[in-house]
Amino acid sequence: MIERALRRIISPIDATLMWLVLALLGLGLLTLYSATNENPSRVLAQFGNICVAILLMWIVAQIPPQTLMRFAPPAYILGLLLLIAVALLGDVRNGARRWLNVGVTSIQPSEIMKIAMPLMLAWYFQKREAVLGLADYGVAVLLLAVPTALIARQPDLGTAVLVASAGCYVIYLAGLSWKIIAGIIISGLASMPLVWSVLHDYQRRRILTLVDPSGDPLGSGYHIIQSTIAVGSGGITGKGWLNGTQTHLEFIPERATDFIFAVYSEEFGLIGNFLLMMLYLSLIARGLMIAANAPTFFARLLAGSIVLSFFTYAFVNMGMVSGILPVVGVPLPMISYGGTALVTLFLGIGILMSIHRNRKLVQT
């Protein structure tokens, strides 16, 4: 009886995905302990976040993709309404209006869109699969543009990038022509002067700082300068766990969250970075295999978008910490401290496990 109960608990879990995730979480807890100056309370708090996230992952993994598809329009509409409520009634913190007070707590509705957006677009393309035309891609772009603009207006450029990329992956995977994609890229480059004119001052400073961080070494350039010093000082093998000087002398800002990759690089070096990248690439490869074997068009689009979003998370975070991308406030998946982003990531992993569990046994 106990064995049967264990099988029921374990059956929704994809072992390969789970082991890769656990390896990343283990590295994350080790790095967090060092980043917080060996503070066990922060590590225990993150462990609690992990337990909640894994529980939600397990619940979602048991929901069939057909049921998830029915949730897509309500989730999107709810997320959109909450974003509008934030714009009108949201709390302002540190100059940004991103949170909505719901009585017992405050929520950040933009996080909902990280899952609701690919769900909605995958649902839309599934419904239009038989008659898919250029106009349908236009509707999809509109569905993507409205919430992305609301998030960017808060302002929250990091989350806007993640939501936009998740939607763009669905549109691309749905079969958008390369000629159209090339035209969009050219149009985007041509519109850069207009984009620059509507950016907030702090966003312009981030881009200028990327080009020349030494122009304001104690202000906007401080983050990039200190993080690149930490990454470079790790060398081949790193300085060793708990021995990072940039970390423990507190030169690295936001070292437990957005800049935790600088802590990891300093202590584990190039070899550690190679291991981390192999784990991410293995996770992405496993996810793409699940997407390729998905039973429906909806499931393939959704799985592909979720997997490529993991790549976006990791690439953008490593890029901004290494000084090759502007600082946009994107956490390093499974490594950075924080509950909200972790829950969002694990919801995505749960969806992947659901799609894998309900795959076709015989391909036709």
TAVENLIN-V486978 format. One record per residue. N is the residue number from 0. RES is the residue in three letters. SS is DSSP state (H for helix, E for strand, L for the rest). D_FIRST is the distance of its C-alpha to the first C-alpha in whole Angstrom. Layout:
n=<N	N>
res=<RES	RES>
ss=<SS	SS>
d_first=<D_FIRST	D_FIRST>
//
This chain:
n=<0	1	2	3	4	5	6	7	8	9	10	11	12	13	14	15	16	17	18	19	20	21	22	23	24	25	26	27	28	29	30	31	32	33	34	35	36	37	38	39	40	41	42	43	44	45	46	47	48	49	50	51	52	53	54	55	56	57	58	59	60	61	62	63	64	65	66	67	68	69	70	71	72	73	74	75	76	77	78	79	80	81	82	83	84	85	86	87	88	89	90	91	92	93	94	95	96	97	98	99	100	101	102	103	104	105	106	107	108	109	110	111	112	113	114	115	116	117	118	119	120	121	122	123	124	125	126	127	128	129	130	131	132	133	134	135	136	137	138	139	140	141	142	143	144	145	146	147	148	149	150	151	152	153	154	155	156	157	158	159	160	161	162	163	164	165	166	167	168	169	170	171	172	173	174	175	176	177	178	179	180	181	182	183	184	185	186	187	188	189	190	191	192	193	194	195	196	197	198	199	200	201	202	203	204	205	206	207	208	209	210	211	212	213	214	215	216	217	218	219	220	221	222	223	224	225	226	227	228	229	230	231	232	233	234	235	236	237	238	239	240	241	242	243	244	245	246	247	248	249	250	251	252	253	254	255	256	257	258	259	260	261	262	263	264	265	266	267	268	269	270	271	272	273	274	275	276	277	278	279	280	281	282	283	284	285	286	287	288	289	290	291	292	293	294	295	296	297	298	299	300	301	302	303	304	305	306	307	308	309	310	311	312	313	314	315	316	317	318	319	320	321	322	323	324	325	326	327	328	329	330	331	332	333	334	335	336	337	338	339	340	341	342	343	344	345	346	347	348	349	350	351	352	353	354	355	356	357	358	359	360	361	362	363>
res=<MET	ILE	GLU	ARG	ALA	LEU	ARG	ARG	ILE	ILE	SER	PRO	ILE	ASP	ALA	THR	LEU	MET	TRP	LEU	VAL	LEU	ALA	LEU	LEU	GLY	LEU	GLY	LEU	LEU	THR	LEU	TYR	SER	ALA	THR	ASN	GLU	ASN	PRO	SER	ARG	VAL	LEU	ALA	GLN	PHE	GLY	ASN	ILE	CYS	VAL	ALA	ILE	LEU	LEU	MET	TRP	ILE	VAL	ALA	GLN	ILE	PRO	PRO	GLN	THR	LEU	MET	ARG	PHE	ALA	PRO	PRO	ALA	TYR	ILE	LEU	GLY	LEU	LEU	LEU	LEU	ILE	ALA	VAL	ALA	LEU	LEU	GLY	ASP	VAL	ARG	ASN	GLY	ALA	ARG	ARG	TRP	LEU	ASN	VAL	GLY	VAL	THR	SER	ILE	GLN	PRO	SER	GLU	ILE	MET	LYS	ILE	ALA	MET	PRO	LEU	MET	LEU	ALA	TRP	TYR	PHE	GLN	LYS	ARG	GLU	ALA	VAL	LEU	GLY	LEU	ALA	ASP	TYR	GLY	VAL	ALA	VAL	LEU	LEU	LEU	ALA	VAL	PRO	THR	ALA	LEU	ILE	ALA	ARG	GLN	PRO	ASP	LEU	GLY	THR	ALA	VAL	LEU	VAL	ALA	SER	ALA	GLY	CYS	TYR	VAL	ILE	TYR	LEU	ALA	GLY	LEU	SER	TRP	LYS	ILE	ILE	ALA	GLY	ILE	ILE	ILE	SER	GLY	LEU	ALA	SER	MET	PRO	LEU	VAL	TRP	SER	VAL	LEU	HIS	ASP	TYR	GLN	ARG	ARG	ARG	ILE	LEU	THR	LEU	VAL	ASP	PRO	SER	GLY	ASP	PRO	LEU	GLY	SER	GLY	TYR	HIS	ILE	ILE	GLN	SER	THR	ILE	ALA	VAL	GLY	SER	GLY	GLY	ILE	THR	GLY	LYS	GLY	TRP	LEU	ASN	GLY	THR	GLN	THR	HIS	LEU	GLU	PHE	ILE	PRO	GLU	ARG	ALA	THR	ASP	PHE	ILE	PHE	ALA	VAL	TYR	SER	GLU	GLU	PHE	GLY	LEU	ILE	GLY	ASN	PHE	LEU	LEU	MET	MET	LEU	TYR	LEU	SER	LEU	ILE	ALA	ARG	GLY	LEU	MET	ILE	ALA	ALA	ASN	ALA	PRO	THR	PHE	PHE	ALA	ARG	LEU	LEU	ALA	GLY	SER	ILE	VAL	LEU	SER	PHE	PHE	THR	TYR	ALA	PHE	VAL	ASN	MET	GLY	MET	VAL	SER	GLY	ILE	LEU	PRO	VAL	VAL	GLY	VAL	PRO	LEU	PRO	MET	ILE	SER	TYR	GLY	GLY	THR	ALA	LEU	VAL	THR	LEU	PHE	LEU	GLY	ILE	GLY	ILE	LEU	MET	SER	ILE	HIS	ARG	ASN	ARG	LYS	LEU	VAL	GLN	THR>
ss=<L	H	H	H	H	H	H	H	H	H	L	L	L	L	H	H	H	H	H	H	H	H	H	H	H	H	H	H	H	H	H	H	H	H	H	L	L	L	L	H	H	H	H	H	H	H	H	H	H	H	H	H	H	H	H	H	H	H	H	H	H	L	L	L	H	H	H	H	H	H	H	H	H	H	H	H	H	H	H	H	H	H	H	H	H	H	H	H	H	L	E	E	E	L	L	E	E	E	E	E	E	L	L	L	L	E	E	L	L	H	H	H	H	H	H	H	H	H	H	H	H	H	H	H	H	H	H	L	H	H	H	L	L	H	H	H	H	H	H	H	H	H	H	H	H	H	H	H	H	H	H	H	L	L	L	L	H	H	H	H	H	H	H	H	H	H	H	H	H	H	H	H	H	L	L	L	L	H	H	H	H	H	H	H	H	H	H	H	H	H	L	H	H	H	H	H	H	H	L	L	H	H	H	H	H	H	H	H	H	H	H	L	H	H	H	H	L	L	L	L	L	H	H	H	H	H	H	H	H	H	H	H	H	L	L	L	L	L	L	L	L	L	L	L	H	H	H	H	L	L	L	L	L	L	L	L	L	L	L	H	H	H	H	H	H	H	H	H	H	H	H	H	H	H	H	H	H	H	H	H	H	H	H	H	H	H	H	H	H	H	H	H	L	L	L	L	H	H	H	H	H	H	H	H	H	H	H	H	H	H	H	H	H	H	H	H	H	H	H	H	H	H	L	L	L	L	L	L	L	L	L	L	L	L	L	L	L	L	L	H	H	H	H	H	H	H	H	H	H	H	H	H	H	H	H	H	H	L	L	L	L	L	L	L>
d_first=<0	4	5	5	6	9	10	11	13	14	15	18	20	22	22	26	27	25	26	29	29	28	31	33	31	32	35	36	35	37	40	39	40	43	44	44	46	43	42	38	38	38	36	33	34	33	30	29	31	28	25	26	27	24	22	25	24	21	22	24	23	21	24	25	29	30	29	31	34	34	34	37	40	39	38	41	43	41	42	46	46	45	47	50	49	49	53	54	52	51	51	53	52	54	56	53	52	48	46	46	46	43	43	41	41	43	41	42	42	43	40	38	41	39	36	38	41	39	37	40	42	40	39	43	44	41	43	46	45	47	50	50	53	55	55	51	51	54	52	49	51	52	49	48	52	51	48	49	53	52	49	52	55	53	53	50	51	48	46	48	48	44	44	47	46	42	44	47	44	43	47	47	44	45	48	51	54	55	59	57	55	59	61	58	58	62	63	60	63	66	64	64	67	66	62	64	66	63	61	61	63	60	59	62	62	59	60	64	62	60	63	65	63	66	68	66	64	63	62	61	61	59	55	56	59	56	53	55	56	53	52	55	55	51	53	51	49	49	50	47	44	45	49	50	53	53	50	51	54	53	55	52	52	48	47	43	43	45	47	44	45	48	46	44	47	49	47	45	48	48	46	43	44	44	40	39	41	39	36	37	38	35	33	36	36	32	33	36	34	31	34	36	33	32	32	35	38	37	34	36	39	36	34	38	39	36	36	40	40	38	41	43	42	42	45	47	46	47	50	51	50	52	55	55	54	55	53	51	48	45	42	41	37	34	37	39	38	38	35	36	37	33	32	34	33	29	29	31	29	26	28	29	25	25	28	26	23	25	28	29	27	31	34	37>
//
